[in-house]
């Protein structure tokens, strides 16, 4: 009769070969087999029947206690949900409280509303507007083929500069 190969030992041998060379893997597997034989030759004592019975009783009592706590928790959560729903339904019937609304006047500074020309009074706005107009003029000159271009920039460079200026303007 031929001895059947244990797939666990084959898997162990394959695993050991992934981390070690062939000879150290084989030696490690032999050491592990020797340890298994020693453990099998000295079996652990069997616990007394009374000990097993006590352990089982404690497990049942613990499970019962845990189920009771979960039941109490679920009851408390259901009661809390019922109270919350009741309060929300009661609040729904009342008229809504006056909430302050946000207006554009509260967002912009007072100086912007008092000025006759807010665009001219904001230095950032004036700077960005003049830069954008200068770049647009240079782009028109390039498109029309005007030979005298201020700064001698290409159309692509001017477009990138215009895009950067517009982005910076909206960032603030």
Backbone as JSON Lines, residues from 0, in Angstrom:
{"i":0,"aa":"X","n":[0.84,-1.17,0.0],"ca":[0.0,0.0,0.0],"c":[0.89,1.24,0.0]}
{"i":1,"aa":"X","n":[0.57,2.19,-0.87],"ca":[1.39,3.4,-0.98],"c":[0.89,4.46,0.0]}
{"i":2,"aa":"X","n":[1.81,5.16,0.55],"ca":[1.45,6.2,1.51],"c":[0.93,7.43,0.76]}
{"i":3,"aa":"X","n":[-0.18,7.98,1.22],"ca":[-0.74,9.17,0.58],"c":[0.02,10.4,1.06]}
{"i":4,"aa":"X","n":[0.2,11.3,0.15],"ca":[0.91,12.54,0.51],"c":[-0.08,13.51,1.15]}
{"i":5,"aa":"X","n":[0.39,14.16,2.18],"ca":[-0.45,15.14,2.88],"c":[-0.34,16.48,2.16]}
{"i":6,"aa":"X","n":[-1.47,17.07,1.69],"ca":[-1.4,18.34,0.97],"c":[-0.88,19.48,1.84]}
{"i":7,"aa":"X","n":[-1.1,19.41,3.15],"ca":[-0.59,20.47,4.03],"c":[0.93,20.48,4.04]}
{"i":8,"aa":"X","n":[1.55,19.29,4.03],"ca":[3.02,19.22,3.98],"c":[3.54,19.7,2.64]}
{"i":9,"aa":"X","n":[2.81,19.38,1.56],"ca":[3.22,19.86,0.23],"c":[3.13,21.38,0.16]}
{"i":10,"aa":"X","n":[2.07,21.94,0.73],"ca":[1.92,23.4,0.73],"c":[3.01,24.06,1.58]}
{"i":11,"aa":"X","n":[3.35,23.42,2.7],"ca":[4.4,23.96,3.56],"c":[5.75,23.94,2.83]}
{"i":12,"aa":"X","n":[6.03,22.83,2.14],"ca":[7.29,22.73,1.39],"c":[7.36,23.81,0.31]}
{"i":13,"aa":"X","n":[6.26,24.03,-0.36],"ca":[6.23,25.05,-1.42],"c":[6.41,26.44,-0.83]}
{"i":14,"aa":"X","n":[5.77,26.7,0.29],"ca":[5.91,27.99,0.95],"c":[7.35,28.23,1.41]}
{"i":15,"aa":"X","n":[7.95,27.22,2.01],"ca":[9.34,27.37,2.49],"c":[10.29,27.63,1.32]}
{"i":16,"aa":"X","n":[10.04,27.01,0.18],"ca":[10.92,27.22,-0.99],"c":[10.8,28.64,-1.54]}
{"i":17,"aa":"X","n":[9.7,29.28,-1.28],"ca":[9.55,30.67,-1.74],"c":[10.43,31.61,-0.93]}
{"i":18,"aa":"X","n":[10.73,31.25,0.31],"ca":[11.51,32.13,1.16],"c":[12.96,31.67,1.38]}
{"i":19,"aa":"X","n":[13.25,30.4,1.04],"ca":[14.59,29.84,1.29],"c":[15.05,29.05,0.07]}
{"i":20,"aa":"X","n":[16.34,28.76,0.09],"ca":[16.88,27.85,-0.93],"c":[16.38,26.44,-0.64]}
{"i":21,"aa":"X","n":[16.68,25.52,-1.55],"ca":[16.15,24.15,-1.47],"c":[16.62,23.42,-0.2]}
{"i":22,"aa":"X","n":[17.91,23.44,0.09],"ca":[18.41,22.66,1.23],"c":[17.96,23.23,2.57]}
{"i":23,"aa":"X","n":[18.01,24.55,2.82],"ca":[17.49,25.06,4.1],"c":[15.97,24.83,4.23]}
{"i":24,"aa":"X","n":[15.24,24.88,3.12],"ca":[13.79,24.64,3.17],"c":[13.52,23.19,3.57]}
{"i":25,"aa":"X","n":[14.27,22.25,3.0],"ca":[14.08,20.84,3.33],"c":[14.43,20.59,4.8]}
{"i":26,"aa":"X","n":[15.52,21.23,5.29],"ca":[15.93,21.05,6.68],"c":[14.88,21.62,7.63]}
{"i":27,"aa":"X","n":[14.32,22.76,7.29],"ca":[13.28,23.37,8.12],"c":[12.04,22.49,8.16]}
{"i":28,"aa":"X","n":[11.68,21.92,7.0],"ca":[10.51,21.04,6.95],"c":[10.74,19.78,7.8]}
{"i":29,"aa":"X","n":[11.95,19.23,7.78],"ca":[12.26,18.06,8.6],"c":[12.18,18.41,10.09]}
{"i":30,"aa":"X","n":[12.68,19.6,10.45],"ca":[12.6,20.05,11.85],"c":[11.14,20.18,12.3]}
{"i":31,"aa":"X","n":[10.31,20.73,11.45],"ca":[8.9,20.89,11.79],"c":[8.22,19.53,11.92]}
{"i":32,"aa":"X","n":[8.59,18.58,11.08],"ca":[8.03,17.23,11.18],"c":[8.44,16.58,12.5]}
{"i":33,"aa":"X","n":[9.69,16.78,12.93],"ca":[10.16,16.23,14.2],"c":[9.4,16.84,15.37]}
{"i":34,"aa":"X","n":[9.11,18.13,15.29],"ca":[8.35,18.8,16.35],"c":[6.93,18.23,16.41]}
{"i":35,"aa":"X","n":[6.31,18.0,15.25],"ca":[4.97,17.42,15.21],"c":[4.95,16.04,15.86]}
{"i":36,"aa":"X","n":[5.97,15.23,15.59],"ca":[6.03,13.9,16.17],"c":[6.19,13.96,17.69]}
{"i":37,"aa":"X","n":[6.99,14.91,18.18],"ca":[7.15,15.06,19.63],"c":[5.84,15.48,20.28]}
{"i":38,"aa":"X","n":[5.12,16.39,19.66],"ca":[3.85,16.85,20.23],"c":[2.84,15.7,20.25]}
{"i":39,"aa":"X","n":[2.81,14.88,19.2],"ca":[1.88,13.76,19.14],"c":[2.24,12.67,20.16]}
{"i":40,"aa":"X","n":[3.51,12.55,20.5],"ca":[3.91,11.49,21.44],"c":[3.58,11.86,22.89]}
{"i":41,"aa":"X","n":[3.34,13.11,23.19],"ca":[2.96,13.56,24.53],"c":[1.61,14.27,24.46]}
{"i":42,"aa":"X","n":[0.54,13.53,24.41],"ca":[-0.78,14.18,24.29],"c":[-1.15,14.95,25.56]}
{"i":43,"aa":"X","n":[-1.97,15.99,25.35],"ca":[-2.42,16.81,26.47],"c":[-3.46,16.05,27.28]}
{"i":44,"aa":"X","n":[-3.52,16.27,28.58],"ca":[-4.53,15.57,29.4],"c":[-5.93,16.07,29.05]}
{"i":45,"aa":"X","n":[-6.88,15.2,29.15],"ca":[-8.27,15.55,28.86],"c":[-8.88,16.19,30.11]}
{"i":46,"aa":"X","n":[-9.61,17.3,29.94],"ca":[-10.2,17.94,31.12],"c":[-11.31,17.09,31.71]}
{"i":47,"aa":"X","n":[-11.56,17.31,32.98],"ca":[-12.61,16.55,33.68],"c":[-13.98,16.94,33.12]}
{"i":48,"aa":"X","n":[-14.92,16.03,33.23],"ca":[-16.27,16.25,32.72],"c":[-16.92,17.45,33.43]}
{"i":49,"aa":"X","n":[-16.67,17.57,34.73],"ca":[-17.24,18.68,35.49],"c":[-16.69,20.02,35.01]}
{"i":50,"aa":"X","n":[-15.41,20.09,34.66],"ca":[-14.81,21.32,34.14],"c":[-15.45,21.71,32.82]}
{"i":51,"aa":"X","n":[-15.63,20.73,31.92],"ca":[-16.28,21.01,30.64],"c":[-17.71,21.5,30.85]}
{"i":52,"aa":"X","n":[-18.42,20.9,31.78],"ca":[-19.79,21.3,32.07],"c":[-19.84,22.73,32.59]}
{"i":53,"aa":"X","n":[-18.92,23.08,33.47],"ca":[-18.86,24.45,34.01],"c":[-18.58,25.46,32.91]}
{"i":54,"aa":"X","n":[-17.66,25.14,32.01],"ca":[-17.32,26.04,30.91],"c":[-18.54,26.27,30.01]}
{"i":55,"aa":"X","n":[-19.24,25.19,29.69],"ca":[-20.42,25.3,28.84],"c":[-21.5,26.14,29.51]}
{"i":56,"aa":"X","n":[-21.69,25.97,30.8],"ca":[-22.69,26.74,31.54],"c":[-22.35,28.22,31.52]}
{"i":57,"aa":"X","n":[-21.07,28.54,31.74],"ca":[-20.64,29.94,31.71],"c":[-20.84,30.55,30.32]}
{"i":58,"aa":"X","n":[-20.58,29.78,29.28],"ca":[-20.77,30.28,27.91],"c":[-22.25,30.59,27.65]}
{"i":59,"aa":"X","n":[-23.14,29.7,28.08],"ca":[-24.58,29.92,27.89],"c":[-25.03,31.15,28.67]}
{"i":60,"aa":"X","n":[-24.57,31.3,29.91],"ca":[-24.97,32.45,30.73],"c":[-24.46,33.75,30.12]}
{"i":61,"aa":"X","n":[-23.24,33.74,29.62],"ca":[-22.67,34.92,29.01],"c":[-23.46,35.3,27.76]}
{"i":62,"aa":"X","n":[-23.79,34.32,26.94],"ca":[-24.56,34.58,25.72],"c":[-25.93,35.14,26.07]}
{"i":63,"aa":"X","n":[-26.59,34.59,27.11],"ca":[-27.9,35.08,27.54],"c":[-27.8,36.53,28.01]}
{"i":64,"aa":"X","n":[-26.77,36.83,28.79],"ca":[-26.56,38.19,29.31],"c":[-26.32,39.16,28.15]}
{"i":65,"aa":"X","n":[-25.53,38.75,27.18],"ca":[-25.23,39.6,26.02],"c":[-26.5,39.87,25.22]}
{"i":66,"aa":"X","n":[-27.32,38.82,24.99],"ca":[-28.57,39.01,24.25],"c":[-29.5,39.97,25.0]}
{"i":67,"aa":"X","n":[-29.53,39.88,26.33],"ca":[-30.38,40.76,27.12],"c":[-29.92,42.21,27.0]}
{"i":68,"aa":"X","n":[-28.61,42.44,27.07],"ca":[-28.09,43.81,26.91],"c":[-28.41,44.36,25.53]}
{"i":69,"aa":"X","n":[-28.3,43.54,24.49],"ca":[-28.61,43.98,23.13],"c":[-30.09,44.33,23.02]}
{"i":70,"aa":"X","n":[-30.97,43.51,23.64],"ca":[-32.4,43.79,23.62],"c":[-32.71,45.12,24.3]}
{"i":71,"aa":"X","n":[-32.07,45.39,25.43],"ca":[-32.27,46.65,26.15],"c":[-31.78,47.82,25.3]}
{"i":72,"aa":"X","n":[-30.63,47.65,24.67],"ca":[-30.07,48.71,23.82],"c":[-31.02,48.99,22.66]}
{"i":73,"aa":"X","n":[-31.53,47.96,22.01],"ca":[-32.45,48.16,20.88],"c":[-33.72,48.86,21.35]}
{"i":74,"aa":"X","n":[-34.23,48.51,22.51],"ca":[-35.42,49.17,23.06],"c":[-35.15,50.65,23.3]}
{"i":75,"aa":"X","n":[-34.01,50.96,23.88],"ca":[-33.65,52.36,24.14],"c":[-33.51,53.14,22.83]}
{"i":76,"aa":"X","n":[-32.91,52.52,21.84],"ca":[-32.74,53.19,20.54],"c":[-34.1,53.43,19.88]}
{"i":77,"aa":"X","n":[-35.02,52.47,19.98],"ca":[-36.36,52.64,19.41],"c":[-37.1,53.76,20.12]}
{"i":78,"aa":"X","n":[-36.98,53.85,21.44],"ca":[-37.63,54.91,22.2],"c":[-37.06,56.28,21.8]}
{"i":79,"aa":"X","n":[-35.74,56.36,21.67],"ca":[-35.1,57.62,21.27],"c":[-35.55,58.03,19.87]}
{"i":80,"aa":"X","n":[-35.63,57.08,18.96],"ca":[-36.07,57.39,17.59],"c":[-37.51,57.88,17.61]}
{"i":81,"aa":"X","n":[-38.37,57.26,18.44],"ca":[-39.77,57.69,18.52],"c":[-39.87,59.11,19.05]}
{"i":82,"aa":"X","n":[-39.06,59.45,20.05],"ca":[-39.06,60.81,20.6],"c":[-38.6,61.81,19.56]}
{"i":83,"aa":"X","n":[-37.55,61.49,18.83],"ca":[-37.03,62.39,17.8],"c":[-38.07,62.62,16.71]}
{"i":84,"aa":"X","n":[-38.71,61.55,16.26],"ca":[-39.74,61.68,15.23],"c":[-40.89,62.53,15.74]}
{"i":85,"aa":"X","n":[-41.31,62.34,16.98],"ca":[-42.39,63.13,17.56],"c":[-42.02,64.61,17.61]}
{"i":86,"aa":"X","n":[-40.81,64.92,18.04],"ca":[-40.35,66.31,18.1],"c":[-40.3,66.92,16.7]}
{"i":87,"aa":"X","n":[-39.82,66.18,15.72],"ca":[-39.74,66.7,14.35],"c":[-41.13,66.95,13.79]}
{"i":88,"aa":"X","n":[-42.07,66.07,14.06],"ca":[-43.44,66.27,13.58],"c":[-44.05,67.49,14.27]}
{"i":89,"aa":"X","n":[-43.81,67.66,15.55],"ca":[-44.34,68.82,16.28],"c":[-43.72,70.11,15.75]}
{"i":90,"aa":"X","n":[-42.45,70.11,15.43],"ca":[-41.77,71.3,14.91],"c":[-42.25,71.63,13.51]}
{"i":91,"aa":"X","n":[-42.63,70.64,12.75],"ca":[-43.04,70.86,11.36],"c":[-44.29,71.72,11.27]}
{"i":92,"aa":"X","n":[-45.19,71.61,12.24],"ca":[-46.43,72.36,12.22],"c":[-46.26,73.82,12.58]}
{"i":93,"aa":"X","n":[-45.24,74.18,13.26],"ca":[-45.01,75.57,13.69],"c":[-44.53,76.41,12.52]}
{"i":94,"aa":"X","n":[-44.68,77.72,12.66],"ca":[-44.16,78.61,11.62],"c":[-42.65,78.7,11.76]}
{"i":95,"aa":"X","n":[-41.95,78.79,10.66],"ca":[-40.49,78.83,10.76],"c":[-40.01,80.12,11.41]}
{"i":96,"aa":"X","n":[-39.0,79.98,12.2],"ca":[-38.41,81.14,12.87],"c":[-37.73,82.02,11.83]}
{"i":97,"aa":"X","n":[-37.68,83.31,12.12],"ca":[-37.03,84.24,11.18],"c":[-35.53,83.97,11.17]}
{"i":98,"aa":"X","n":[-35.05,83.65,10.01],"ca":[-33.61,83.41,9.85],"c":[-33.02,84.56,9.06]}
{"i":99,"aa":"X","n":[-31.9,85.08,9.51],"ca":[-31.29,86.18,8.75],"c":[-30.81,85.67,7.4]}
{"i":100,"aa":"X","n":[-31.1,86.43,6.37],"ca":[-30.67,86.03,5.03],"c":[-29.4,86.78,4.67]}
{"i":101,"aa":"X","n":[-28.63,86.18,3.82],"ca":[-27.38,86.79,3.37],"c":[-27.68,87.62,2.13]}
{"i":102,"aa":"X","n":[-27.3,88.88,2.18],"ca":[-27.48,89.74,1.01],"c":[-26.11,90.14,0.5]}
{"i":103,"aa":"X","n":[-26.11,90.58,-0.74],"ca":[-24.82,90.98,-1.32],"c":[-24.26,92.21,-0.62]}
{"i":104,"aa":"X","n":[-25.12,93.0,-0.06],"ca":[-24.64,94.19,0.66],"c":[-23.84,93.8,1.88]}
{"i":105,"aa":"X","n":[-24.15,92.65,2.5],"ca":[-23.39,92.25,3.67],"c":[-22.08,91.58,3.31]}
{"i":106,"aa":"X","n":[-21.95,91.13,2.07],"ca":[-20.72,90.47,1.64],"c":[-19.68,91.5,1.19]}
{"i":107,"aa":"X","n":[-20.12,92.51,0.45],"ca":[-19.2,93.53,-0.05],"c":[-18.93,94.57,1.03]}
{"i":108,"aa":"X","n":[-17.73,95.15,1.02],"ca":[-17.43,96.18,2.03],"c":[-18.29,97.43,1.79]}
{"i":109,"aa":"X","n":[-18.47,98.21,2.86],"ca":[-19.31,99.41,2.78],"c":[-18.75,100.42,1.8]}
{"i":110,"aa":"X","n":[-17.42,100.49,1.66],"ca":[-16.8,101.45,0.75],"c":[-17.22,101.21,-0.69]}
{"i":111,"aa":"X","n":[-17.47,99.95,-1.05],"ca":[-17.88,99.65,-2.42],"c":[-19.26,100.2,-2.7]}
{"i":112,"aa":"X","n":[-20.12,100.27,-1.69],"ca":[-21.48,100.78,-1.91],"c":[-21.53,102.3,-1.86]}
{"i":113,"aa":"X","n":[-20.6,102.9,-1.15],"ca":[-20.59,104.36,-1.03],"c":[-19.91,105.03,-2.22]}
{"i":114,"aa":"X","n":[-19.12,104.3,-2.99],"ca":[-18.36,104.87,-4.09],"c":[-19.25,105.09,-5.3]}
{"i":115,"aa":"X","n":[-18.89,106.12,-6.09],"ca":[-19.6,106.36,-7.35],"c":[-19.07,105.45,-8.45]}
{"i":116,"aa":"X","n":[-17.79,105.03,-8.36],"ca":[-17.19,104.16,-9.37],"c":[-16.38,103.09,-8.65]}
{"i":117,"aa":"X","n":[-17.06,101.98,-8.24],"ca":[-16.33,100.96,-7.47],"c":[-15.21,100.31,-8.27]}
{"i":118,"aa":"X","n":[-15.35,100.23,-9.58],"ca":[-14.3,99.6,-10.39],"c":[-13.03,100.43,-10.35]}
{"i":119,"aa":"X","n":[-13.14,101.73,-10.33],"ca":[-11.95,102.59,-10.3],"c":[-11.35,102.68,-8.91]}
{"i":120,"aa":"X","n":[-12.16,102.44,-7.87],"ca":[-11.66,102.56,-6.5],"c":[-10.92,101.31,-6.01]}
{"i":121,"aa":"X","n":[-11.11,100.17,-6.66],"ca":[-10.45,98.93,-6.25],"c":[-9.13,98.79,-7.01]}
{"i":122,"aa":"X","n":[-7.99,98.91,-6.31],"ca":[-6.69,98.87,-7.03],"c":[-6.43,97.53,-7.71]}
{"i":123,"aa":"X","n":[-6.85,96.42,-7.1],"ca":[-6.65,95.12,-7.75],"c":[-7.46,95.03,-9.03]}
{"i":124,"aa":"X","n":[-8.69,95.51,-8.98],"ca":[-9.55,95.45,-10.15],"c":[-8.98,96.32,-11.27]}
{"i":125,"aa":"X","n":[-8.48,97.5,-10.92],"ca":[-7.88,98.39,-11.93],"c":[-6.66,97.74,-12.56]}
{"i":126,"aa":"X","n":[-5.8,97.14,-11.75],"ca":[-4.59,96.51,-12.25],"c":[-4.92,95.35,-13.19]}
{"i":127,"aa":"X","n":[-5.81,94.47,-12.76],"ca":[-6.15,93.31,-13.58],"c":[-6.84,93.73,-14.88]}
{"i":128,"aa":"X","n":[-7.69,94.74,-14.79],"ca":[-8.37,95.22,-16.0],"c":[-7.37,95.78,-16.99]}
{"i":129,"aa":"X","n":[-6.42,96.57,-16.53],"ca":[-5.42,97.14,-17.45],"c":[-4.53,96.06,-18.05]}
{"i":130,"aa":"X","n":[-4.14,95.07,-17.27],"ca":[-3.32,93.97,-17.79],"c":[-4.08,93.18,-18.85]}
{"i":131,"aa":"X","n":[-5.34,92.89,-18.57],"ca":[-6.15,92.13,-19.52],"c":[-6.33,92.92,-20.81]}
{"i":132,"aa":"X","n":[-6.59,94.21,-20.72],"ca":[-6.74,95.04,-21.93],"c":[-5.45,95.1,-22.73]}
{"i":133,"aa":"X","n":[-4.3,95.17,-22.05],"ca":[-3.02,95.22,-22.75],"c":[-2.77,93.89,-23.48]}
{"i":134,"aa":"X","n":[-3.06,92.79,-22.85],"ca":[-2.86,91.48,-23.49],"c":[-3.82,91.31,-24.66]}
{"i":135,"aa":"X","n":[-5.05,91.74,-24.49],"ca":[-6.02,91.65,-25.59],"c":[-5.56,92.48,-26.78]}
{"i":136,"aa":"X","n":[-5.01,93.65,-26.52],"ca":[-4.51,94.51,-27.61],"c":[-3.34,93.83,-28.32]}
{"i":137,"aa":"X","n":[-2.45,93.22,-27.58],"ca":[-1.33,92.51,-28.2],"c":[-1.81,91.34,-29.03]}
{"i":138,"aa":"X","n":[-2.83,90.64,-28.56],"ca":[-3.37,89.5,-29.32],"c":[-4.02,89.98,-30.61]}
{"i":139,"aa":"X","n":[-4.74,91.11,-30.55],"ca":[-5.33,91.67,-31.78],"c":[-4.25,92.05,-32.77]}
{"i":140,"aa":"X","n":[-3.16,92.64,-32.27],"ca":[-2.05,93.01,-33.15],"c":[-1.45,91.79,-33.83]}
{"i":141,"aa":"X","n":[-1.29,90.7,-33.07],"ca":[-0.74,89.48,-33.66],"c":[-1.69,88.89,-34.7]}
{"i":142,"aa":"X","n":[-2.99,88.9,-34.42],"ca":[-3.96,88.31,-35.35],"c":[-4.07,89.12,-36.63]}
{"i":143,"aa":"X","n":[-3.93,90.43,-36.52],"ca":[-4.03,91.27,-37.73],"c":[-2.72,91.33,-38.48]}
{"i":144,"aa":"X","n":[-1.67,90.85,-37.91],"ca":[-0.37,90.82,-38.59],"c":[0.4,92.11,-38.44]}
{"i":145,"aa":"X","n":[0.07,92.9,-37.46],"ca":[0.78,94.14,-37.21],"c":[2.22,93.81,-36.83]}
{"i":146,"aa":"X","n":[3.18,94.43,-37.53],"ca":[4.59,94.08,-37.33],"c":[5.17,94.68,-36.06]}
{"i":147,"aa":"X","n":[4.63,95.78,-35.59],"ca":[5.17,96.41,-34.4],"c":[4.38,95.93,-33.18]}
{"i":148,"aa":"X","n":[4.88,94.87,-32.56],"ca":[4.22,94.27,-31.4],"c":[5.0,94.63,-30.17]}
{"i":149,"aa":"X","n":[4.26,95.12,-29.18],"ca":[4.92,95.51,-27.92],"c":[5.35,94.25,-27.17]}
{"i":150,"aa":"X","n":[6.61,94.12,-26.87],"ca":[7.11,93.02,-26.07],"c":[7.47,91.79,-26.89]}
{"i":151,"aa":"X","n":[7.13,91.72,-28.16],"ca":[7.49,90.64,-29.07],"c":[7.16,89.26,-28.5]}
{"i":152,"aa":"X","n":[5.92,89.07,-28.05],"ca":[5.5,87.78,-27.54],"c":[4.67,87.07,-28.59]}
{"i":153,"aa":"X","n":[4.69,85.75,-28.55],"ca":[3.89,84.97,-29.49],"c":[2.44,84.95,-29.02]}
{"i":154,"aa":"X","n":[1.56,84.55,-29.93],"ca":[0.14,84.49,-29.61],"c":[-0.13,83.5,-28.48]}
{"i":155,"aa":"X","n":[0.56,82.36,-28.5],"ca":[0.37,81.37,-27.43],"c":[0.8,81.92,-26.07]}
{"i":156,"aa":"X","n":[1.92,82.64,-26.04],"ca":[2.38,83.22,-24.79],"c":[1.38,84.24,-24.26]}
{"i":157,"aa":"X","n":[0.81,85.05,-25.16],"ca":[-0.17,86.04,-24.75],"c":[-1.45,85.38,-24.23]}
{"i":158,"aa":"X","n":[-1.87,84.31,-24.89],"ca":[-3.07,83.61,-24.43],"c":[-2.85,83.01,-23.04]}
{"i":159,"aa":"X","n":[-1.67,82.44,-22.83],"ca":[-1.36,81.87,-21.51],"c":[-1.32,82.96,-20.45]}
{"i":160,"aa":"X","n":[-0.75,84.12,-20.82],"ca":[-0.68,85.21,-19.86],"c":[-2.08,85.74,-19.56]}
{"i":161,"aa":"X","n":[-2.94,85.83,-20.57],"ca":[-4.31,86.27,-20.36],"c":[-5.06,85.3,-19.46]}
{"i":162,"aa":"X","n":[-4.88,84.01,-19.71],"ca":[-5.53,82.99,-18.89],"c":[-5.06,83.09,-17.45]}
{"i":163,"aa":"X","n":[-3.76,83.28,-17.24],"ca":[-3.22,83.4,-15.89],"c":[-3.79,84.65,-15.19]}
{"i":164,"aa":"X","n":[-3.93,85.74,-15.93],"ca":[-4.47,86.96,-15.34],"c":[-5.93,86.77,-14.95]}
{"i":165,"aa":"X","n":[-6.71,86.14,-15.82],"ca":[-8.13,85.93,-15.5],"c":[-8.29,85.01,-14.3]}
{"i":166,"aa":"X","n":[-7.44,83.99,-14.23],"ca":[-7.49,83.07,-13.1],"c":[-7.14,83.81,-11.81]}
{"i":167,"aa":"X","n":[-6.11,84.63,-11.85],"ca":[-5.7,85.39,-10.67],"c":[-6.78,86.38,-10.26]}
{"i":168,"aa":"X","n":[-7.45,86.96,-11.25],"ca":[-8.53,87.91,-10.95],"c":[-9.64,87.22,-10.18]}
{"i":169,"aa":"X","n":[-10.05,86.03,-10.61],"ca":[-11.17,85.37,-9.96],"c":[-10.78,84.77,-8.61]}
{"i":170,"aa":"X","n":[-9.49,84.49,-8.42],"ca":[-9.06,84.02,-7.11],"c":[-9.11,85.14,-6.08]}
{"i":171,"aa":"X","n":[-8.92,86.36,-6.54],"ca":[-9.02,87.51,-5.63],"c":[-7.73,87.88,-5.18]}
